[in-house]
Amino acid sequence: MASSTDSHGSPPPDDLHFDTLAVMARPPAVSTRPIAPSIETTSTYVMDTVDEYVHKLENKGYIYSRHGGPTQDGAAYSINQLEGGYGTLVFSSGMAAVSTVLLSLLKGGDHVICQMPVYAGTMKFLQRAMLKFDVEVTWVKAGTVEEFAKNIKDNTKVKYHLTL
């Protein structure tokens, strides 16, 4: 079997299991300048030392894709440029975005007005998770501006509706 090399041109250790080699084998790094940004599908980035790990933690390096990576940064940068923004957050899913927004805007005792129908994940999040935080939810028929207006309370912090 031919031996592959790592990104530094070194062959992998001889004691790696076949499954590990199947996941880790890659050709030697080649300096390229693609026209379109590349998409990285990895979840974890190589660090050769603990000092390198600490340096990346302190200086915005890539460690684990949930905390960021070149693909996310590239998308955020592009959106920022197109929208003329000052900062952009990107998420791995719509529910990650929805839950982050709701958790950052709401606290115990707050009130949300939400349209029905709504995505099932959003409904369950409001019914279960936000209930644990003592957030009250009023459900109104989608597209009925009057229903939203009539259900506003002093503690209403979010009106959740989708506009297509």
N, C-alpha and C positions, 0 to 999 in steps of 0.2 A: 504494500500500500504506500502511495506517495505521501510524503510528509508535507504538511502545509506550514506556513510561518505565521507568526503573530504580526501585529501592526508595526512592530519595530524590526521585522525581518528575522526574528529568532524562531527556531523550531519549537513546538510545544514540548513540555516535559514528556518523557517516555512513559510515565506511570499514570497518565490520564485514561480514564475509562472511555470506551468507544462513544458512548452517548455524550460525554463531555466534549470530545473532539468534534462530534457532529454539530454541536451548538457553537463552539468556540473557534473552529477553524476559519481562517480568513486569509486572503492573499496579502502580500506585502502592501503597505500603504503607498499610494501613488498620489502625488500632488496634482490636483485637478482644480479647474475653475468652471464649474457648471454654470450655464446660463440661468437655469431655474434653481432655486434653493433645493437642496437634497432633503429627503425625509428620513429621519433616523428612527428605526423601529426597535432600538434597544431599550431596555428598562434600567440597565445598570452600566456604569462607566468604570473603566480600569483605573485603579490607583495602586502605585507600586509601593508606597510607604504610608505609614500613619501620618507623617508630616505633610505629605501631599494631600491626604484626606482633610486634615485640619486647615490647610491652606485653601482648599476648595470651599470648605464651609465658611471661612472668613472672607473670602474674596470672590464669591459668586462663580464657583466652578460647578461643573456638572457631576453629580454623584448618583442620583436616582431620578428617573424620569418623572415621578410624581411631584418632585420638587423643581422640575424645569429641565429644559434641554434645548439644543439648537433648533429643533423643529418648532417647539412651542414659542421660543423667543422670536424666531423668524415670522411666525404667524402674527404674534402680538405686535411686532415692529411694523409689519405690513398694514395691519388694521389701524394702528396708530397714525401712520402716514396718510392713509386714505381718509380717515375721519378727522385729521387735524387734532388728535388727542394728546394728552399728556401722560397717559399710561393705559395699558390694556392688560386685562387678565384673560387668559384662555383656559378652558376646562376640558377634561376628557369626555364629558357627557353633558347633556342638557340638564339632567338632574343634579349634577355637581354644581352647575351654575345656579340653578334655582335654589337649592338648599343653602348655598353660600350667601346669596343675596338675602334670603329670608332670615337666616341666622344673624346676619350682620345688621339688619334693620329692625328686628323685633326683639322685645324683651317681655318678661312676665307682665300681664295686665294689658298688653296691647291687643288691638283688634285688626283683623284682616277681612276684607270683602273679596271673595273669589268667585269667578264665573263657573257655571256648570253648563255643559260638560267641560272638564279640564283633564289633562293628561293624568292617567291613573297614579303614576308615581308622585306627582305633585299633590293629588288629592290625599293619598296615603300619608305623605310627609306632613301635610297640614293637619290631618285628622289624628295622627299618632304622635309624631315627634314634637310638633308645636304644642299639642295638648299637654305634654309633659312640662313644657315651659310656661304653662298657664296663658297661652295665647288663644284668644277667642276667634272663631271663624264664622262668618256669615256667608252662605252660599246663595248666589243669585243667578238667574237665567242669563246665559251669554247674550250679549248684544242689547241688553236692556239698560240704557244709561239711566233711566228713571229709577230702576231698582237699585243701582249702585248709589245714586244720590240719596235715595230715601233711607238707606241703611248706614250712612256715615254717622259715626259717633265721635265724641270728644277724644276717645282713645284709638281711633282708626289711624293706622300708620301705613297700611299698604292696601291698594286696590289692585288686585291681580286679574288682569284680563289680557287676552291675546287679540292683536289687531292684524288681520291678514290683508 
